[in-house]
Amino acid sequence: MISLRTHIVSIAAVFIALAVGLLLGSGGVSSRVLGAVTDRNADLQNQLTTVTAERDGLAAAARSADEFAERVGPAAIRGVLQGQRVLLVTSAADPTDVVALTGLIKQGGGAIAGTVALTDAVGDPARGDQLRELAARLLPSGAQLPAAADTGSIVGGLVGGTLLGPGADQNGARSVLGGLAAAGFVAPGDVPGPADLVLVVTGGALLGVDAGDAAAVVARFTAQLDRLGRGAVLVGRTGSADATGVVGVARADPGITKGVSTVDDVQSGTGRVSAVLALREQVDGRAGRYGVAATASDGASPKA
């Protein structure tokens, strides 16, 4: 809101300055009109100075909060994930968030089982039928896909069935992920080991005509992983809680949020610590909505 107001004030000041120039050039304009215009321009400049100071103050406060979270975070999460194996899943995630979260999970006593990087093709409606057919071909012998017809649940069942719970199978995971990678639905990489918990890391709001559908695929994918493992946490950056953000779509579905914890400000130190604490609450059989968006109904972070 502050940024928009700043832009409006700046534009208004520019137009008034142009108007003054035109009036001065036209001649014959009363000094009273020129004085009023000049005073108005000065008032707008004062407003611009005020909102700029407010913006800078808020930015400084945010930096201080992040610095505080970075200092106290390791102590707050020490040991909370002891003995837990965490699978990282990324979807349009910022690499800096993934690196930071990986470090915090380890500081919390958890182990990283590996990473699965989803590509944009997973959420492409035009490739939905291809993905369903591929999932049926890649399904390991004796395994079953969920009854749900949406691609998010199907892929979640396919991937989660080989990496989570009692059905975890390294050979099966290698075949499944290799097939998905060959078709362009996941990025090539090392095959993760068995995991207990899942952390799905996304970016902000998705863009494009099919943004909402693409976000829904990742949200339902996360929900299916939650059902197969010990718990799942879905996190994103500012904007992720919007209508076309993965967190926003998940929070709009009570069937997802009753099991999956969500965090909407993972670009901040506080949000990253919240993600680790949310993994802990999954172990304890709880789920919540955390962050700074209006839909973060459970506060800024879980209780340590």
NUKOL-663446 format. One record per residue (C-alpha): residue in one letter; x, y, z. Coordinates in steps of 0.05 Angstrom, whole numbers. Example, Ala and Ser with C-alpha at 12.3 -4.5 7.8 and 13.67 -1.06 7.14 Angstrom:
+------+--------+--------+--------+
| code |      u |      v |      w |
+------+--------+--------+--------+
|    A |    246 |    -90 |    156 |
|    S |    273 |    -21 |    143 |
+------+--------+--------+--------+
//
This chain:
+------+--------+--------+--------+
| code |      u |      v |      w |
+------+--------+--------+--------+
|    M |      0 |      0 |      0 |
|    I |     56 |     48 |     16 |
|    S |     91 |     34 |    -49 |
|    L |     28 |     49 |    -89 |
|    R |     15 |    113 |    -51 |
|    T |     86 |    135 |    -63 |
|    H |     79 |    124 |   -137 |
|    I |     13 |    163 |   -140 |
|    V |     43 |    222 |   -102 |
|    S |    104 |    222 |   -146 |
|    I |     63 |    221 |   -210 |
|    A |     18 |    276 |   -185 |
|    A |     78 |    319 |   -168 |
|    V |    107 |    309 |   -237 |
|    F |     42 |    329 |   -272 |
|    I |     34 |    390 |   -228 |
|    A |    105 |    411 |   -242 |
|    L |     91 |    404 |   -317 |
|    A |     28 |    445 |   -308 |
|    V |     67 |    500 |   -274 |
|    G |    116 |    501 |   -332 |
|    L |     60 |    507 |   -383 |
|    L |     26 |    562 |   -344 |
|    L |     91 |    601 |   -337 |
|    G |    103 |    594 |   -411 |
|    S |     33 |    617 |   -431 |
|    G |     38 |    684 |   -396 |
|    G |    -21 |    724 |   -371 |
|    V |    -36 |    677 |   -313 |
|    S |    -52 |    709 |   -247 |
|    S |     -1 |    703 |   -191 |
|    R |    -56 |    675 |   -147 |
|    V |    -65 |    613 |   -191 |
|    L |     10 |    603 |   -196 |
|    G |     17 |    609 |   -121 |
|    A |    -38 |    558 |   -109 |
|    V |     -6 |    509 |   -157 |
|    T |     63 |    519 |   -126 |
|    D |     35 |    508 |    -56 |
|    R |      0 |    444 |    -78 |
|    N |     64 |    418 |   -109 |
|    A |    101 |    433 |    -44 |
|    D |     48 |    396 |     -4 |
|    L |     54 |    335 |    -49 |
|    Q |    129 |    337 |    -42 |
|    N |    121 |    337 |     34 |
|    Q |     74 |    277 |     29 |
|    L |    124 |    241 |    -14 |
|    T |    178 |    254 |     38 |
|    T |    133 |    228 |     93 |
|    V |    113 |    163 |     59 |
|    T |    185 |    151 |     37 |
|    A |    207 |    157 |    109 |
|    E |    151 |    109 |    130 |
|    R |    173 |     60 |     77 |
|    D |    245 |     63 |     98 |
|    G |    225 |     54 |    171 |
|    L |    184 |     -8 |    155 |
|    A |    241 |    -36 |    113 |
|    A |    290 |    -25 |    170 |
|    A |    242 |    -59 |    219 |
|    A |    236 |   -119 |    172 |
|    R |    311 |   -124 |    167 |
|    S |    318 |   -121 |    243 |
|    A |    266 |   -176 |    250 |
|    D |    302 |   -220 |    200 |
|    E |    369 |   -208 |    234 |
|    F |    338 |   -226 |    301 |
|    A |    306 |   -290 |    272 |
|    E |    373 |   -310 |    242 |
|    R |    408 |   -301 |    310 |
|    V |    356 |   -336 |    354 |
|    G |    330 |   -385 |    302 |
|    P |    382 |   -439 |    312 |
|    A |    369 |   -440 |    386 |
|    A |    293 |   -442 |    377 |
|    I |    296 |   -502 |    331 |
|    R |    353 |   -541 |    363 |
|    G |    335 |   -614 |    365 |
|    V |    262 |   -606 |    342 |
|    L |    273 |   -652 |    282 |
|    Q |    320 |   -701 |    315 |
|    G |    318 |   -768 |    278 |
|    Q |    271 |   -742 |    223 |
|    R |    286 |   -751 |    149 |
|    V |    260 |   -694 |    107 |
|    L |    246 |   -697 |     32 |
|    L |    252 |   -629 |     -2 |
|    V |    206 |   -616 |    -62 |
|    T |    215 |   -551 |   -101 |
|    S |    168 |   -518 |   -150 |
|    A |    191 |   -450 |   -177 |
|    A |    228 |   -441 |   -112 |
|    D |    282 |   -389 |   -100 |
|    P |    349 |   -425 |    -91 |
|    T |    368 |   -381 |    -32 |
|    D |    306 |   -405 |      6 |
|    V |    324 |   -478 |     -8 |
|    V |    395 |   -468 |     16 |
|    A |    373 |   -432 |     80 |
|    L |    319 |   -483 |     96 |
|    T |    367 |   -541 |     85 |
|    G |    415 |   -510 |    135 |
|    L |    360 |   -499 |    187 |
|    I |    333 |   -570 |    180 |
|    K |    402 |   -597 |    195 |
|    Q |    410 |   -549 |    254 |
|    G |    344 |   -576 |    280 |
|    G |    373 |   -646 |    280 |
|    G |    338 |   -669 |    216 |
|    A |    370 |   -704 |    156 |
|    I |    356 |   -685 |     84 |
|    A |    333 |   -748 |     47 |
|    G |    341 |   -713 |    -20 |
|    T |    307 |   -665 |    -68 |
|    V |    254 |   -672 |   -122 |
|    A |    249 |   -611 |   -167 |
|    L |    182 |   -605 |   -203 |
|    T |    183 |   -568 |   -269 |
|    D |    129 |   -522 |   -296 |
|    A |    105 |   -579 |   -341 |
|    V |     72 |   -613 |   -280 |
|    G |     21 |   -557 |   -275 |
|    D |      9 |   -549 |   -349 |
|    P |    -63 |   -569 |   -364 |
|    A |    -44 |   -585 |   -436 |
|    R |      1 |   -641 |   -411 |
|    G |    -47 |   -669 |   -359 |
|    D |    -68 |   -730 |   -399 |
|    Q |      4 |   -746 |   -416 |
|    L |     22 |   -743 |   -342 |
|    R |    -35 |   -789 |   -323 |
|    E |    -16 |   -840 |   -375 |
|    L |     57 |   -836 |   -355 |
|    A |     40 |   -846 |   -282 |
|    A |      1 |   -909 |   -299 |
|    R |     61 |   -937 |   -337 |
|    L |    112 |   -919 |   -284 |
|    L |     71 |   -946 |   -225 |
|    P |    113 |  -1001 |   -191 |
|    S |     85 |  -1071 |   -188 |
|    G |     37 |  -1080 |   -130 |
|    A |     30 |  -1004 |   -118 |
|    Q |    -34 |   -965 |   -126 |
|    L |    -50 |   -894 |   -146 |
|    P |   -101 |   -852 |   -108 |
|    A |   -173 |   -854 |   -132 |
|    A |   -172 |   -778 |   -145 |
|    A |   -168 |   -760 |   -219 |
|    D |   -129 |   -695 |   -212 |
|    T |    -56 |   -697 |   -235 |
|    G |    -30 |   -668 |   -169 |
|    S |    -57 |   -725 |   -128 |
|    I |    -36 |   -777 |   -180 |
|    V |     36 |   -752 |   -184 |
|    G |     38 |   -744 |   -108 |
|    G |     16 |   -816 |   -100 |
|    L |     67 |   -840 |   -151 |
|    V |    126 |   -803 |   -121 |
|    G |    105 |   -809 |    -48 |
|    G |     90 |   -883 |    -55 |
|    T |    164 |   -897 |    -70 |
|    L |    195 |   -847 |    -21 |
|    L |    150 |   -845 |     40 |
|    G |    121 |   -894 |     90 |
|    P |    127 |   -969 |     92 |
|    G |    125 |   -974 |     16 |
|    A |    188 |   -933 |      5 |
|    D |    230 |   -968 |    -48 |
|    Q |    296 |   -940 |    -74 |
|    N |    292 |   -980 |   -139 |
|    G |    220 |   -960 |   -150 |
|    A |    238 |   -887 |   -137 |
|    R |    295 |   -890 |   -187 |
|    S |    248 |   -917 |   -241 |
|    V |    192 |   -867 |   -225 |
|    L |    235 |   -805 |   -221 |
|    G |    276 |   -826 |   -281 |
|    G |    213 |   -833 |   -323 |
|    L |    185 |   -767 |   -299 |
|    A |    252 |   -733 |   -314 |
|    A |    256 |   -762 |   -384 |
|    A |    187 |   -733 |   -398 |
|    G |    206 |   -665 |   -370 |
|    F |    162 |   -666 |   -308 |
|    V |    219 |   -665 |   -257 |
|    A |    290 |   -642 |   -263 |
|    P |    343 |   -696 |   -268 |
|    G |    381 |   -709 |   -203 |
|    D |    401 |   -758 |   -150 |
|    V |    347 |   -805 |   -125 |
|    P |    326 |   -787 |    -53 |
|    G |    326 |   -838 |      2 |
|    P |    265 |   -857 |     44 |
|    A |    236 |   -798 |     82 |
|    D |    189 |   -785 |    141 |
|    L |    169 |   -713 |    128 |
|    V |    162 |   -669 |     66 |
|    L |    177 |   -596 |     57 |
|    V |    149 |   -567 |     -8 |
|    V |    182 |   -500 |    -26 |
|    T |    149 |   -454 |    -77 |
|    G |    157 |   -381 |    -98 |
|    G |    105 |   -326 |   -101 |
|    A |     41 |   -320 |   -139 |
|    L |     40 |   -356 |   -206 |
|    L |     25 |   -317 |   -270 |
|    G |    -13 |   -333 |   -334 |
|    V |    -81 |   -357 |   -355 |
|    D |    -73 |   -425 |   -323 |
|    A |    -38 |   -400 |   -260 |
|    G |    -94 |   -422 |   -213 |
|    D |    -96 |   -491 |   -242 |
|    A |    -21 |   -499 |   -239 |
|    A |    -21 |   -477 |   -165 |
|    A |    -75 |   -528 |   -150 |
|    V |    -33 |   -584 |   -179 |
|    V |     24 |   -570 |   -130 |
|    A |    -24 |   -560 |    -72 |
|    R |    -57 |   -627 |    -83 |
|    F |     10 |   -660 |    -96 |
|    T |     31 |   -636 |    -26 |
|    A |    -34 |   -661 |      5 |
|    Q |    -22 |   -730 |    -24 |
|    L |     49 |   -732 |      3 |
|    D |     21 |   -712 |     71 |
|    R |    -26 |   -772 |     70 |
|    L |     30 |   -821 |     53 |
|    G |     84 |   -796 |    101 |
|    R |     87 |   -770 |    171 |
|    G |     68 |   -699 |    150 |
|    A |     80 |   -644 |     99 |
|    V |     93 |   -569 |    102 |
|    L |     80 |   -523 |     42 |
|    V |    118 |   -457 |     41 |
|    G |    124 |   -398 |     -7 |
|    R |    146 |   -326 |    -14 |
|    T |    104 |   -263 |     -9 |
|    G |     48 |   -271 |    -59 |
|    S |     44 |   -346 |    -49 |
|    A |    -19 |   -337 |     -7 |
|    D |    -54 |   -300 |    -65 |
|    A |   -109 |   -333 |   -106 |
|    T |    -58 |   -358 |   -157 |
|    G |     -5 |   -377 |   -106 |
|    V |      4 |   -449 |    -83 |
|    V |     -5 |   -431 |    -10 |
|    G |    -67 |   -391 |    -26 |
|    V |    -99 |   -448 |    -64 |
|    A |    -82 |   -497 |     -8 |
|    R |   -111 |   -452 |     45 |
|    A |   -176 |   -445 |      6 |
|    D |   -186 |   -521 |     11 |
|    P |   -202 |   -546 |     82 |
|    G |   -188 |   -616 |     58 |
|    I |   -115 |   -596 |     48 |
|    T |   -103 |   -551 |    107 |
|    K |   -131 |   -599 |    158 |
|    G |    -67 |   -639 |    147 |
|    V |    -16 |   -594 |    113 |
|    S |     18 |   -535 |    149 |
|    T |     31 |   -473 |    107 |
|    V |     79 |   -414 |    112 |
|    D |     73 |   -353 |     66 |
|    D |    136 |   -312 |     80 |
|    V |    193 |   -361 |     71 |
|    Q |    238 |   -307 |     42 |
|    S |    245 |   -279 |    112 |
|    G |    285 |   -306 |    171 |
|    T |    221 |   -312 |    211 |
|    G |    187 |   -351 |    156 |
|    R |    245 |   -400 |    149 |
|    V |    246 |   -414 |    224 |
|    S |    170 |   -422 |    220 |
|    A |    178 |   -475 |    166 |
|    V |    222 |   -518 |    211 |
|    L |    176 |   -510 |    270 |
|    A |    118 |   -528 |    225 |
|    L |    153 |   -593 |    207 |
|    R |    158 |   -607 |    282 |
|    E |     83 |   -595 |    292 |
|    Q |     70 |   -645 |    236 |
|    V |    108 |   -697 |    276 |
|    D |     62 |   -680 |    334 |
|    G |      0 |   -689 |    291 |
|    R |    -18 |   -615 |    285 |
|    A |    -24 |   -567 |    226 |
|    G |    -29 |   -491 |    220 |
|    R |    -27 |   -430 |    175 |
|    Y |     31 |   -382 |    188 |
|    G |     61 |   -319 |    159 |
|    V |     40 |   -248 |    145 |
|    A |    -18 |   -256 |     96 |
|    A |    -90 |   -245 |    119 |
|    T |   -102 |   -320 |    112 |
|    A |    -46 |   -336 |    162 |
|    S |    -98 |   -349 |    215 |
|    D |    -52 |   -382 |    265 |
|    G |     -3 |   -325 |    271 |
|    A |     68 |   -310 |    249 |
|    S |     97 |   -377 |    269 |
|    P |     83 |   -442 |    307 |
|    K |     99 |   -444 |    381 |
|    A |    170 |   -469 |    393 |
+------+--------+--------+--------+
//
